[in-house]
Amino acid sequence: MSTALLEPPANTDTRGPKPLTEGVQSPGILVALWSFVVIPFLALIAAVPAAWGGWLTWTDVAIALVWYVVAGLGITVGFHRYFTHGSFKAKRWLRVTLAVAGSLAVEGDITQWVADHRRHHAFSDLDGDPHSPWRFGTSVWGLTKGLFHAHVGWLFHRELSNRERFAPDLLADKDIRRVTGLFGPLVIISALGPALVGGLVTWSWTGALTAFFWAGLVRIALLHHVTWSINSVCHVYGERPFEVRQGDRAANFWPLAILSFGESWHNLHHADPTSARHGVLRGQIDISARTIWLLEKVGAAYDVRWPKPERIAAKLAKPAASQ
């Protein structure tokens, strides 16, 4: 079988001539969106008193950690660095695994996620960017409103990015079409799977309930807000050691480096989107890049776009005095 459609193009044409968007979200999608944003968030708020009250066990922590890592790396290594930007090539089994793992993050189906993110890069912090925090200006109120919009508000008031324009390679891939169609069942698995594991491990309904709360709802909410913080916080606060396109405000925000698996080294990513490593400077931990390295070592990933020292040096921002 030909593999021509099994690898994302290095430079997807994102500027036309097809329309930027393809219509608004259906009422059913909005109901589901509210459910899977608000309910896990309420669980996240309740997590502190629940933990303080002793309603948390090491079993819950272990189950939550496994699901967080699998879904989180599915987003960072899979949806983002592989499917969106083509930072490496992958064997078919890995490609499907990454698509499924990323879907467990409950951040939307893979095709729409990739279309939205490619559109973001095509118009980063400019008109056309679906979630720029600078949309409402630079005043205190404007930026406050913009941060909320970039973090989560855009999800509820958006026209869907045109998948034929921004993700034609995924629409043409039968494996990815199948995973996209299975997004609903995968959401159910992500929400209820931890409860099944907790019940089987503890052999109790209590173990199933606490695992559902911590490894289901709280884990989904935490991963949501870490991911969304890359859209909001990392386009307002942080360091910008690398030159990016005029108007682009992408920045590095080190406090999120571990929880985001290296995604918060966002400035280099916007300076060099296809790079498989985002944390390229000394001390910048990038768990996603290390995961890709391991996949390359076992032969599952290949043709990895590792950043070369001379390329990194060339992209460093010039000192103001030398400009």
ChimeraX commands (.cxc) that place a marker at each C-alpha (Angstrom):
marker #1 position 0.00,0.00,0.00 radius 0.5
marker #1 position 1.26,3.46,-0.84 radius 0.5
marker #1 position 2.32,5.58,2.15 radius 0.5
marker #1 position 1.93,8.88,0.31 radius 0.5
marker #1 position -1.02,9.90,2.48 radius 0.5
marker #1 position 0.36,8.54,5.73 radius 0.5
marker #1 position 2.78,11.39,6.43 radius 0.5
marker #1 position 1.87,15.04,7.05 radius 0.5
marker #1 position 3.32,17.50,4.55 radius 0.5
marker #1 position 6.18,19.62,5.85 radius 0.5
marker #1 position 4.62,22.82,4.55 radius 0.5
marker #1 position 0.83,22.62,4.34 radius 0.5
marker #1 position -0.64,25.46,2.27 radius 0.5
marker #1 position -2.71,27.36,4.83 radius 0.5
marker #1 position -3.42,30.65,3.06 radius 0.5
marker #1 position -5.99,29.80,0.42 radius 0.5
marker #1 position -7.83,29.79,-1.79 radius 0.5
marker #1 position -10.34,27.85,0.32 radius 0.5
marker #1 position -12.32,29.80,2.96 radius 0.5
marker #1 position -10.78,30.27,6.40 radius 0.5
marker #1 position -13.71,28.66,8.24 radius 0.5
marker #1 position -16.49,26.21,7.43 radius 0.5
marker #1 position -19.40,27.22,9.66 radius 0.5
marker #1 position -20.35,27.40,13.30 radius 0.5
marker #1 position -20.51,24.56,15.79 radius 0.5
marker #1 position -23.73,22.60,16.04 radius 0.5
marker #1 position -25.87,22.82,19.20 radius 0.5
marker #1 position -24.94,19.22,20.01 radius 0.5
marker #1 position -21.23,20.02,19.91 radius 0.5
marker #1 position -21.79,23.04,22.16 radius 0.5
marker #1 position -23.67,20.95,24.73 radius 0.5
marker #1 position -20.89,18.36,24.75 radius 0.5
marker #1 position -18.29,21.12,24.95 radius 0.5
marker #1 position -19.92,22.71,27.96 radius 0.5
marker #1 position -20.14,19.30,29.63 radius 0.5
marker #1 position -16.52,18.34,29.10 radius 0.5
marker #1 position -15.16,21.76,30.02 radius 0.5
marker #1 position -17.31,22.71,32.99 radius 0.5
marker #1 position -17.78,19.36,34.76 radius 0.5
marker #1 position -14.05,18.46,34.90 radius 0.5
marker #1 position -13.29,22.06,35.94 radius 0.5
marker #1 position -15.73,21.80,38.86 radius 0.5
marker #1 position -14.00,18.55,39.84 radius 0.5
marker #1 position -10.66,20.35,39.72 radius 0.5
marker #1 position -12.01,23.01,42.11 radius 0.5
marker #1 position -13.32,20.28,44.42 radius 0.5
marker #1 position -10.01,18.41,44.31 radius 0.5
marker #1 position -8.32,20.37,47.11 radius 0.5
marker #1 position -10.98,19.82,49.79 radius 0.5
marker #1 position -11.44,16.23,48.59 radius 0.5
marker #1 position -7.72,15.52,49.00 radius 0.5
marker #1 position -7.67,17.32,52.35 radius 0.5
marker #1 position -10.56,15.17,53.48 radius 0.5
marker #1 position -8.65,11.99,52.74 radius 0.5
marker #1 position -10.55,11.11,49.58 radius 0.5
marker #1 position -7.35,10.44,47.64 radius 0.5
marker #1 position -5.18,7.33,47.59 radius 0.5
marker #1 position -1.85,6.47,46.02 radius 0.5
marker #1 position -3.76,4.17,43.69 radius 0.5
marker #1 position -5.71,7.17,42.40 radius 0.5
marker #1 position -2.48,9.13,41.94 radius 0.5
marker #1 position -0.85,6.30,39.98 radius 0.5
marker #1 position -3.86,5.78,37.71 radius 0.5
marker #1 position -4.23,9.53,37.10 radius 0.5
marker #1 position -0.53,9.90,36.32 radius 0.5
marker #1 position -0.61,7.11,33.71 radius 0.5
marker #1 position -3.68,8.54,31.97 radius 0.5
marker #1 position -2.25,12.08,32.12 radius 0.5
marker #1 position 1.04,11.00,30.53 radius 0.5
marker #1 position -0.61,8.90,27.81 radius 0.5
marker #1 position -3.16,11.57,26.84 radius 0.5
marker #1 position -0.70,14.44,27.33 radius 0.5
marker #1 position 1.99,12.93,25.12 radius 0.5
marker #1 position -0.73,12.00,22.64 radius 0.5
marker #1 position -1.40,15.75,22.34 radius 0.5
marker #1 position 2.17,17.06,22.45 radius 0.5
marker #1 position 4.02,14.37,20.49 radius 0.5
marker #1 position 1.07,13.24,18.40 radius 0.5
marker #1 position -1.48,15.95,17.62 radius 0.5
marker #1 position 1.04,18.78,17.82 radius 0.5
marker #1 position 4.57,17.90,16.80 radius 0.5
marker #1 position 3.71,15.01,14.47 radius 0.5
marker #1 position 0.30,15.56,12.90 radius 0.5
marker #1 position 0.29,19.37,12.85 radius 0.5
marker #1 position 3.93,20.13,12.06 radius 0.5
marker #1 position 5.46,16.94,10.67 radius 0.5
marker #1 position 8.43,17.05,13.07 radius 0.5
marker #1 position 9.10,13.38,12.33 radius 0.5
marker #1 position 7.74,10.45,10.36 radius 0.5
marker #1 position 6.14,7.45,12.01 radius 0.5
marker #1 position 5.32,3.83,11.35 radius 0.5
marker #1 position 1.63,3.25,10.76 radius 0.5
marker #1 position 1.03,1.63,14.15 radius 0.5
marker #1 position 2.61,4.59,15.93 radius 0.5
marker #1 position 0.61,7.04,13.84 radius 0.5
marker #1 position -2.68,5.41,14.85 radius 0.5
marker #1 position -1.56,5.04,18.48 radius 0.5
marker #1 position -0.71,8.74,18.71 radius 0.5
marker #1 position -4.05,9.69,17.17 radius 0.5
marker #1 position -5.93,7.56,19.71 radius 0.5
marker #1 position -3.81,8.72,22.67 radius 0.5
marker #1 position -4.32,12.39,21.79 radius 0.5
marker #1 position -8.06,11.86,21.50 radius 0.5
marker #1 position -8.08,10.69,25.14 radius 0.5
marker #1 position -7.19,14.26,26.15 radius 0.5
marker #1 position -10.76,15.23,25.19 radius 0.5
marker #1 position -9.66,18.39,23.35 radius 0.5
marker #1 position -11.62,17.75,20.17 radius 0.5
marker #1 position -11.20,15.29,17.33 radius 0.5
marker #1 position -7.77,15.10,15.73 radius 0.5
marker #1 position -8.69,16.60,12.34 radius 0.5
marker #1 position -10.34,19.71,13.81 radius 0.5
marker #1 position -7.55,20.09,16.41 radius 0.5
marker #1 position -4.88,20.08,13.71 radius 0.5
marker #1 position -6.87,22.44,11.46 radius 0.5
marker #1 position -7.28,24.92,14.31 radius 0.5
marker #1 position -3.60,24.78,15.23 radius 0.5
marker #1 position -2.32,25.17,11.67 radius 0.5
marker #1 position -4.61,28.17,11.31 radius 0.5
marker #1 position -3.16,29.57,14.55 radius 0.5
marker #1 position 0.36,29.35,13.12 radius 0.5
marker #1 position -0.67,30.85,9.80 radius 0.5
marker #1 position -2.07,33.96,11.53 radius 0.5
marker #1 position -0.39,33.93,14.97 radius 0.5
marker #1 position -1.63,36.93,16.99 radius 0.5
marker #1 position -2.99,38.53,13.81 radius 0.5
marker #1 position -6.46,38.67,12.30 radius 0.5
marker #1 position -7.41,35.08,11.56 radius 0.5
marker #1 position -5.79,33.57,14.66 radius 0.5
marker #1 position -8.61,31.64,16.37 radius 0.5
marker #1 position -7.28,32.23,19.90 radius 0.5
marker #1 position -4.95,35.21,20.22 radius 0.5
marker #1 position -5.00,36.87,23.67 radius 0.5
marker #1 position -4.30,40.21,21.96 radius 0.5
marker #1 position -7.60,40.24,20.05 radius 0.5
marker #1 position -9.14,42.94,22.26 radius 0.5
marker #1 position -6.16,45.27,22.51 radius 0.5
marker #1 position -3.39,45.98,24.98 radius 0.5
marker #1 position -5.30,47.74,27.76 radius 0.5
marker #1 position -5.65,46.00,31.12 radius 0.5
marker #1 position -9.30,45.15,30.42 radius 0.5
marker #1 position -8.60,44.22,26.82 radius 0.5
marker #1 position -5.80,41.87,27.76 radius 0.5
marker #1 position -7.82,40.35,30.61 radius 0.5
marker #1 position -10.64,39.68,28.19 radius 0.5
marker #1 position -8.14,38.41,25.63 radius 0.5
marker #1 position -6.51,35.98,28.04 radius 0.5
marker #1 position -9.89,34.44,28.85 radius 0.5
marker #1 position -10.72,34.28,25.14 radius 0.5
marker #1 position -7.40,32.60,24.28 radius 0.5
marker #1 position -7.61,30.19,27.20 radius 0.5
marker #1 position -11.13,28.84,26.79 radius 0.5
marker #1 position -13.59,31.46,25.56 radius 0.5
marker #1 position -12.77,30.93,21.88 radius 0.5
marker #1 position -14.04,27.36,22.09 radius 0.5
marker #1 position -17.60,28.54,22.71 radius 0.5
marker #1 position -17.72,31.36,20.15 radius 0.5
marker #1 position -15.98,30.15,17.01 radius 0.5
marker #1 position -16.40,29.23,13.43 radius 0.5
marker #1 position -14.67,25.94,12.74 radius 0.5
marker #1 position -11.35,26.15,10.91 radius 0.5
marker #1 position -11.72,24.85,7.36 radius 0.5
marker #1 position -10.39,21.30,7.43 radius 0.5
marker #1 position -10.08,21.08,3.65 radius 0.5
marker #1 position -7.80,24.11,3.73 radius 0.5
marker #1 position -5.80,23.39,6.89 radius 0.5
marker #1 position -5.84,19.57,7.20 radius 0.5
marker #1 position -6.32,18.01,3.75 radius 0.5
marker #1 position -3.71,15.33,4.51 radius 0.5
marker #1 position -5.73,14.06,7.50 radius 0.5
marker #1 position -9.00,14.11,5.58 radius 0.5
marker #1 position -7.33,11.94,2.91 radius 0.5
marker #1 position -6.01,9.39,5.43 radius 0.5
marker #1 position -8.46,6.55,6.07 radius 0.5
marker #1 position -6.85,5.65,9.42 radius 0.5
marker #1 position -7.22,9.20,10.72 radius 0.5
marker #1 position -10.76,9.48,9.36 radius 0.5
marker #1 position -11.59,6.36,11.37 radius 0.5
marker #1 position -10.05,7.75,14.57 radius 0.5
marker #1 position -11.86,11.07,14.00 radius 0.5
marker #1 position -15.15,9.19,13.68 radius 0.5
marker #1 position -14.45,7.32,16.92 radius 0.5
marker #1 position -13.86,10.48,18.96 radius 0.5
marker #1 position -17.13,10.10,20.89 radius 0.5
marker #1 position -16.40,6.54,22.11 radius 0.5
marker #1 position -12.82,7.55,22.93 radius 0.5
marker #1 position -14.13,10.37,25.11 radius 0.5
marker #1 position -16.26,7.87,27.02 radius 0.5
marker #1 position -13.25,5.58,27.42 radius 0.5
marker #1 position -11.16,8.48,28.69 radius 0.5
marker #1 position -13.78,9.49,31.24 radius 0.5
marker #1 position -14.82,6.02,32.46 radius 0.5
marker #1 position -11.69,3.94,31.78 radius 0.5
marker #1 position -9.95,5.09,34.97 radius 0.5
marker #1 position -13.00,4.04,37.02 radius 0.5
marker #1 position -12.81,0.56,35.53 radius 0.5
marker #1 position -9.10,0.32,36.34 radius 0.5
marker #1 position -9.63,1.65,39.86 radius 0.5
marker #1 position -12.45,-0.77,40.50 radius 0.5
marker #1 position -10.45,-3.75,39.27 radius 0.5
marker #1 position -7.31,-2.78,41.21 radius 0.5
marker #1 position -9.11,-2.18,44.51 radius 0.5
marker #1 position -11.97,-4.57,43.80 radius 0.5
marker #1 position -14.40,-2.03,45.23 radius 0.5
marker #1 position -16.98,0.52,44.12 radius 0.5
marker #1 position -15.21,3.13,46.22 radius 0.5
marker #1 position -11.98,2.56,44.29 radius 0.5
marker #1 position -13.89,2.94,41.02 radius 0.5
marker #1 position -15.54,6.18,42.19 radius 0.5
marker #1 position -12.35,7.83,43.45 radius 0.5
marker #1 position -10.46,6.82,40.29 radius 0.5
marker #1 position -13.27,8.31,38.18 radius 0.5
marker #1 position -12.98,11.56,40.13 radius 0.5
marker #1 position -9.18,11.89,40.18 radius 0.5
marker #1 position -7.98,10.03,37.07 radius 0.5
marker #1 position -11.07,10.83,35.05 radius 0.5
marker #1 position -12.48,14.29,35.77 radius 0.5
marker #1 position -9.59,16.00,37.56 radius 0.5
marker #1 position -6.99,14.63,35.14 radius 0.5
marker #1 position -8.99,15.80,32.11 radius 0.5
marker #1 position -9.43,19.28,33.62 radius 0.5
marker #1 position -5.77,19.64,34.55 radius 0.5
marker #1 position -4.58,18.60,31.09 radius 0.5
marker #1 position -7.14,20.93,29.49 radius 0.5
marker #1 position -5.92,23.98,31.38 radius 0.5
marker #1 position -2.25,23.18,30.91 radius 0.5
marker #1 position -2.81,22.85,27.15 radius 0.5
marker #1 position -4.93,25.99,26.97 radius 0.5
marker #1 position -2.31,27.93,28.93 radius 0.5
marker #1 position 0.03,27.52,25.97 radius 0.5
marker #1 position -2.51,29.50,23.91 radius 0.5
marker #1 position -3.07,32.16,26.57 radius 0.5
marker #1 position -0.20,32.55,29.04 radius 0.5
marker #1 position 2.56,31.66,26.57 radius 0.5
marker #1 position 1.45,34.42,24.20 radius 0.5
marker #1 position 1.59,37.11,26.90 radius 0.5
marker #1 position 4.13,36.31,29.60 radius 0.5
marker #1 position 7.66,34.93,29.46 radius 0.5
marker #1 position 10.96,35.25,27.64 radius 0.5
marker #1 position 11.45,35.63,23.90 radius 0.5
marker #1 position 15.05,34.67,23.10 radius 0.5
marker #1 position 14.26,33.77,19.47 radius 0.5
marker #1 position 13.06,35.92,16.61 radius 0.5
marker #1 position 9.55,35.23,15.36 radius 0.5
marker #1 position 7.35,36.76,12.68 radius 0.5
marker #1 position 6.29,40.37,13.27 radius 0.5
marker #1 position 3.21,40.50,15.48 radius 0.5
marker #1 position 3.77,37.01,16.93 radius 0.5
marker #1 position 4.00,37.20,20.76 radius 0.5
marker #1 position 4.91,33.54,21.51 radius 0.5
marker #1 position 7.05,33.29,24.66 radius 0.5
marker #1 position 8.71,30.73,26.92 radius 0.5
marker #1 position 7.02,30.20,30.30 radius 0.5
marker #1 position 9.20,27.85,32.35 radius 0.5
marker #1 position 6.74,27.03,35.22 radius 0.5
marker #1 position 4.65,24.96,32.80 radius 0.5
marker #1 position 7.55,23.03,31.25 radius 0.5
marker #1 position 7.05,19.76,33.16 radius 0.5
marker #1 position 3.25,19.67,33.18 radius 0.5
marker #1 position 3.13,20.53,29.45 radius 0.5
marker #1 position 5.87,18.02,28.54 radius 0.5
marker #1 position 7.99,20.83,27.07 radius 0.5
marker #1 position 5.30,22.68,25.14 radius 0.5
marker #1 position 5.74,25.88,27.14 radius 0.5
marker #1 position 9.09,26.53,25.42 radius 0.5
marker #1 position 6.76,28.22,22.99 radius 0.5
marker #1 position 9.02,30.93,21.60 radius 0.5
marker #1 position 11.38,28.52,19.84 radius 0.5
marker #1 position 8.39,26.57,18.56 radius 0.5
marker #1 position 7.03,29.63,16.78 radius 0.5
marker #1 position 10.49,30.52,15.52 radius 0.5
marker #1 position 10.96,27.00,14.11 radius 0.5
marker #1 position 7.56,25.19,14.06 radius 0.5
marker #1 position 8.76,21.91,12.52 radius 0.5
marker #1 position 11.50,21.36,15.10 radius 0.5
marker #1 position 11.01,18.17,17.10 radius 0.5
marker #1 position 12.58,19.82,20.16 radius 0.5
marker #1 position 11.15,23.00,21.66 radius 0.5
marker #1 position 13.41,23.30,24.70 radius 0.5
marker #1 position 16.74,23.88,22.96 radius 0.5
marker #1 position 18.61,26.06,25.47 radius 0.5
marker #1 position 20.54,24.86,28.51 radius 0.5
marker #1 position 18.29,23.64,31.32 radius 0.5
marker #1 position 15.11,23.54,29.22 radius 0.5
marker #1 position 13.51,20.17,29.96 radius 0.5
marker #1 position 11.49,18.84,27.02 radius 0.5
marker #1 position 9.86,15.50,27.83 radius 0.5
marker #1 position 8.10,15.33,24.46 radius 0.5
marker #1 position 11.43,15.65,22.62 radius 0.5
marker #1 position 12.92,12.90,24.77 radius 0.5
marker #1 position 9.91,10.71,23.97 radius 0.5
marker #1 position 10.45,11.28,20.24 radius 0.5
marker #1 position 14.14,10.44,20.75 radius 0.5
marker #1 position 13.17,7.13,22.37 radius 0.5
marker #1 position 10.72,6.36,19.56 radius 0.5
marker #1 position 13.48,7.08,17.07 radius 0.5
marker #1 position 15.85,4.74,18.90 radius 0.5
marker #1 position 13.42,1.81,18.62 radius 0.5
marker #1 position 12.70,2.56,14.95 radius 0.5
marker #1 position 9.08,3.67,15.36 radius 0.5
marker #1 position 9.91,7.28,14.44 radius 0.5
marker #1 position 12.35,8.35,11.74 radius 0.5
marker #1 position 13.47,11.36,9.70 radius 0.5
marker #1 position 13.21,13.42,12.88 radius 0.5
marker #1 position 13.71,17.16,12.41 radius 0.5
marker #1 position 16.18,17.78,15.23 radius 0.5
marker #1 position 17.32,21.42,15.49 radius 0.5
marker #1 position 20.95,21.97,14.45 radius 0.5
marker #1 position 23.18,24.28,16.54 radius 0.5
marker #1 position 23.77,26.64,13.62 radius 0.5
marker #1 position 20.02,26.91,12.98 radius 0.5
marker #1 position 19.36,27.67,16.65 radius 0.5
marker #1 position 22.09,30.32,16.64 radius 0.5
marker #1 position 20.70,31.92,13.50 radius 0.5
marker #1 position 17.24,32.25,15.07 radius 0.5
marker #1 position 18.39,33.88,18.31 radius 0.5
marker #1 position 17.09,37.42,18.68 radius 0.5
marker #1 position 19.75,40.04,17.97 radius 0.5
marker #1 position 20.74,42.37,20.83 radius 0.5
marker #1 position 19.04,45.74,20.51 radius 0.5
marker #1 position 22.37,47.54,20.23 radius 0.5
marker #1 position 23.38,45.51,17.17 radius 0.5
marker #1 position 20.13,45.93,15.28 radius 0.5
marker link #1:1,2 radius 0.2
marker link #1:2,3 radius 0.2
marker link #1:3,4 radius 0.2
marker link #1:4,5 radius 0.2
marker link #1:5,6 radius 0.2
marker link #1:6,7 radius 0.2
marker link #1:7,8 radius 0.2
marker link #1:8,9 radius 0.2
marker link #1:9,10 radius 0.2
marker link #1:10,11 radius 0.2
marker link #1:11,12 radius 0.2
marker link #1:12,13 radius 0.2
marker link #1:13,14 radius 0.2
marker link #1:14,15 radius 0.2
marker link #1:15,16 radius 0.2
marker link #1:16,17 radius 0.2
marker link #1:17,18 radius 0.2
marker link #1:18,19 radius 0.2
marker link #1:19,20 radius 0.2
marker link #1:20,21 radius 0.2
marker link #1:21,22 radius 0.2
marker link #1:22,23 radius 0.2
marker link #1:23,24 radius 0.2
marker link #1:24,25 radius 0.2
marker link #1:25,26 radius 0.2
marker link #1:26,27 radius 0.2
marker link #1:27,28 radius 0.2
marker link #1:28,29 radius 0.2
marker link #1:29,30 radius 0.2
marker link #1:30,31 radius 0.2
marker link #1:31,32 radius 0.2
marker link #1:32,33 radius 0.2
marker link #1:33,34 radius 0.2
marker link #1:34,35 radius 0.2
marker link #1:35,36 radius 0.2
marker link #1:36,37 radius 0.2
marker link #1:37,38 radius 0.2
marker link #1:38,39 radius 0.2
marker link #1:39,40 radius 0.2
marker link #1:40,41 radius 0.2
marker link #1:41,42 radius 0.2
marker link #1:42,43 radius 0.2
marker link #1:43,44 radius 0.2
marker link #1:44,45 radius 0.2
marker link #1:45,46 radius 0.2
marker link #1:46,47 radius 0.2
marker link #1:47,48 radius 0.2
marker link #1:48,49 radius 0.2
marker link #1:49,50 radius 0.2
marker link #1:50,51 radius 0.2
marker link #1:51,52 radius 0.2
marker link #1:52,53 radius 0.2
marker link #1:53,54 radius 0.2
marker link #1:54,55 radius 0.2
marker link #1:55,56 radius 0.2
marker link #1:56,57 radius 0.2
marker link #1:57,58 radius 0.2
marker link #1:58,59 radius 0.2
marker link #1:59,60 radius 0.2
marker link #1:60,61 radius 0.2
marker link #1:61,62 radius 0.2
marker link #1:62,63 radius 0.2
marker link #1:63,64 radius 0.2
marker link #1:64,65 radius 0.2
marker link #1:65,66 radius 0.2
marker link #1:66,67 radius 0.2
marker link #1:67,68 radius 0.2
marker link #1:68,69 radius 0.2
marker link #1:69,70 radius 0.2
marker link #1:70,71 radius 0.2
marker link #1:71,72 radius 0.2
marker link #1:72,73 radius 0.2
marker link #1:73,74 radius 0.2
marker link #1:74,75 radius 0.2
marker link #1:75,76 radius 0.2
marker link #1:76,77 radius 0.2
marker link #1:77,78 radius 0.2
marker link #1:78,79 radius 0.2
marker link #1:79,80 radius 0.2
marker link #1:80,81 radius 0.2
marker link #1:81,82 radius 0.2
marker link #1:82,83 radius 0.2
marker link #1:83,84 radius 0.2
marker link #1:84,85 radius 0.2
marker link #1:85,86 radius 0.2
marker link #1:86,87 radius 0.2
marker link #1:87,88 radius 0.2
marker link #1:88,89 radius 0.2
marker link #1:89,90 radius 0.2
marker link #1:90,91 radius 0.2
marker link #1:91,92 radius 0.2
marker link #1:92,93 radius 0.2
marker link #1:93,94 radius 0.2
marker link #1:94,95 radius 0.2
marker link #1:95,96 radius 0.2
marker link #1:96,97 radius 0.2
marker link #1:97,98 radius 0.2
marker link #1:98,99 radius 0.2
marker link #1:99,100 radius 0.2
marker link #1:100,101 radius 0.2
marker link #1:101,102 radius 0.2
marker link #1:102,103 radius 0.2
marker link #1:103,104 radius 0.2
marker link #1:104,105 radius 0.2
marker link #1:105,106 radius 0.2
marker link #1:106,107 radius 0.2
marker link #1:107,108 radius 0.2
marker link #1:108,109 radius 0.2
marker link #1:109,110 radius 0.2
marker link #1:110,111 radius 0.2
marker link #1:111,112 radius 0.2
marker link #1:112,113 radius 0.2
marker link #1:113,114 radius 0.2
marker link #1:114,115 radius 0.2
marker link #1:115,116 radius 0.2
marker link #1:116,117 radius 0.2
marker link #1:117,118 radius 0.2
marker link #1:118,119 radius 0.2
marker link #1:119,120 radius 0.2
marker link #1:120,121 radius 0.2
marker link #1:121,122 radius 0.2
marker link #1:122,123 radius 0.2
marker link #1:123,124 radius 0.2
marker link #1:124,125 radius 0.2
marker link #1:125,126 radius 0.2
marker link #1:126,127 radius 0.2
marker link #1:127,128 radius 0.2
marker link #1:128,129 radius 0.2
marker link #1:129,130 radius 0.2
marker link #1:130,131 radius 0.2
marker link #1:131,132 radius 0.2
marker link #1:132,133 radius 0.2
marker link #1:133,134 radius 0.2
marker link #1:134,135 radius 0.2
marker link #1:135,136 radius 0.2
marker link #1:136,137 radius 0.2
marker link #1:137,138 radius 0.2
marker link #1:138,139 radius 0.2
marker link #1:139,140 radius 0.2
marker link #1:140,141 radius 0.2
marker link #1:141,142 radius 0.2
marker link #1:142,143 radius 0.2
marker link #1:143,144 radius 0.2
marker link #1:144,145 radius 0.2
marker link #1:145,146 radius 0.2
marker link #1:146,147 radius 0.2
marker link #1:147,148 radius 0.2
marker link #1:148,149 radius 0.2
marker link #1:149,150 radius 0.2
marker link #1:150,151 radius 0.2
marker link #1:151,152 radius 0.2
marker link #1:152,153 radius 0.2
marker link #1:153,154 radius 0.2
marker link #1:154,155 radius 0.2
marker link #1:155,156 radius 0.2
marker link #1:156,157 radius 0.2
marker link #1:157,158 radius 0.2
marker link #1:158,159 radius 0.2
marker link #1:159,160 radius 0.2
marker link #1:160,161 radius 0.2
marker link #1:161,162 radius 0.2
marker link #1:162,163 radius 0.2
marker link #1:163,164 radius 0.2
marker link #1:164,165 radius 0.2
marker link #1:165,166 radius 0.2
marker link #1:166,167 radius 0.2
marker link #1:167,168 radius 0.2
marker link #1:168,169 radius 0.2
marker link #1:169,170 radius 0.2
marker link #1:170,171 radius 0.2
marker link #1:171,172 radius 0.2
marker link #1:172,173 radius 0.2
marker link #1:173,174 radius 0.2
marker link #1:174,175 radius 0.2
marker link #1:175,176 radius 0.2
marker link #1:176,177 radius 0.2
marker link #1:177,178 radius 0.2
marker link #1:178,179 radius 0.2
marker link #1:179,180 radius 0.2
marker link #1:180,181 radius 0.2
marker link #1:181,182 radius 0.2
marker link #1:182,183 radius 0.2
marker link #1:183,184 radius 0.2
marker link #1:184,185 radius 0.2
marker link #1:185,186 radius 0.2
marker link #1:186,187 radius 0.2
marker link #1:187,188 radius 0.2
marker link #1:188,189 radius 0.2
marker link #1:189,190 radius 0.2
marker link #1:190,191 radius 0.2
marker link #1:191,192 radius 0.2
marker link #1:192,193 radius 0.2
marker link #1:193,194 radius 0.2
marker link #1:194,195 radius 0.2
marker link #1:195,196 radius 0.2
marker link #1:196,197 radius 0.2
marker link #1:197,198 radius 0.2
marker link #1:198,199 radius 0.2
marker link #1:199,200 radius 0.2
marker link #1:200,201 radius 0.2
marker link #1:201,202 radius 0.2
marker link #1:202,203 radius 0.2
marker link #1:203,204 radius 0.2
marker link #1:204,205 radius 0.2
marker link #1:205,206 radius 0.2
marker link #1:206,207 radius 0.2
marker link #1:207,208 radius 0.2
marker link #1:208,209 radius 0.2
marker link #1:209,210 radius 0.2
marker link #1:210,211 radius 0.2
marker link #1:211,212 radius 0.2
marker link #1:212,213 radius 0.2
marker link #1:213,214 radius 0.2
marker link #1:214,215 radius 0.2
marker link #1:215,216 radius 0.2
marker link #1:216,217 radius 0.2
marker link #1:217,218 radius 0.2
marker link #1:218,219 radius 0.2
marker link #1:219,220 radius 0.2
marker link #1:220,221 radius 0.2
marker link #1:221,222 radius 0.2
marker link #1:222,223 radius 0.2
marker link #1:223,224 radius 0.2
marker link #1:224,225 radius 0.2
marker link #1:225,226 radius 0.2
marker link #1:226,227 radius 0.2
marker link #1:227,228 radius 0.2
marker link #1:228,229 radius 0.2
marker link #1:229,230 radius 0.2
marker link #1:230,231 radius 0.2
marker link #1:231,232 radius 0.2
marker link #1:232,233 radius 0.2
marker link #1:233,234 radius 0.2
marker link #1:234,235 radius 0.2
marker link #1:235,236 radius 0.2
marker link #1:236,237 radius 0.2
marker link #1:237,238 radius 0.2
marker link #1:238,239 radius 0.2
marker link #1:239,240 radius 0.2
marker link #1:240,241 radius 0.2
marker link #1:241,242 radius 0.2
marker link #1:242,243 radius 0.2
marker link #1:243,244 radius 0.2
marker link #1:244,245 radius 0.2
marker link #1:245,246 radius 0.2
marker link #1:246,247 radius 0.2
marker link #1:247,248 radius 0.2
marker link #1:248,249 radius 0.2
marker link #1:249,250 radius 0.2
marker link #1:250,251 radius 0.2
marker link #1:251,252 radius 0.2
marker link #1:252,253 radius 0.2
marker link #1:253,254 radius 0.2
marker link #1:254,255 radius 0.2
marker link #1:255,256 radius 0.2
marker link #1:256,257 radius 0.2
marker link #1:257,258 radius 0.2
marker link #1:258,259 radius 0.2
marker link #1:259,260 radius 0.2
marker link #1:260,261 radius 0.2
marker link #1:261,262 radius 0.2
marker link #1:262,263 radius 0.2
marker link #1:263,264 radius 0.2
marker link #1:264,265 radius 0.2
marker link #1:265,266 radius 0.2
marker link #1:266,267 radius 0.2
marker link #1:267,268 radius 0.2
marker link #1:268,269 radius 0.2
marker link #1:269,270 radius 0.2
marker link #1:270,271 radius 0.2
marker link #1:271,272 radius 0.2
marker link #1:272,273 radius 0.2
marker link #1:273,274 radius 0.2
marker link #1:274,275 radius 0.2
marker link #1:275,276 radius 0.2
marker link #1:276,277 radius 0.2
marker link #1:277,278 radius 0.2
marker link #1:278,279 radius 0.2
marker link #1:279,280 radius 0.2
marker link #1:280,281 radius 0.2
marker link #1:281,282 radius 0.2
marker link #1:282,283 radius 0.2
marker link #1:283,284 radius 0.2
marker link #1:284,285 radius 0.2
marker link #1:285,286 radius 0.2
marker link #1:286,287 radius 0.2
marker link #1:287,288 radius 0.2
marker link #1:288,289 radius 0.2
marker link #1:289,290 radius 0.2
marker link #1:290,291 radius 0.2
marker link #1:291,292 radius 0.2
marker link #1:292,293 radius 0.2
marker link #1:293,294 radius 0.2
marker link #1:294,295 radius 0.2
marker link #1:295,296 radius 0.2
marker link #1:296,297 radius 0.2
marker link #1:297,298 radius 0.2
marker link #1:298,299 radius 0.2
marker link #1:299,300 radius 0.2
marker link #1:300,301 radius 0.2
marker link #1:301,302 radius 0.2
marker link #1:302,303 radius 0.2
marker link #1:303,304 radius 0.2
marker link #1:304,305 radius 0.2
marker link #1:305,306 radius 0.2
marker link #1:306,307 radius 0.2
marker link #1:307,308 radius 0.2
marker link #1:308,309 radius 0.2
marker link #1:309,310 radius 0.2
marker link #1:310,311 radius 0.2
marker link #1:311,312 radius 0.2
marker link #1:312,313 radius 0.2
marker link #1:313,314 radius 0.2
marker link #1:314,315 radius 0.2
marker link #1:315,316 radius 0.2
marker link #1:316,317 radius 0.2
marker link #1:317,318 radius 0.2
marker link #1:318,319 radius 0.2
marker link #1:319,320 radius 0.2
marker link #1:320,321 radius 0.2
marker link #1:321,322 radius 0.2
marker link #1:322,323 radius 0.2
view
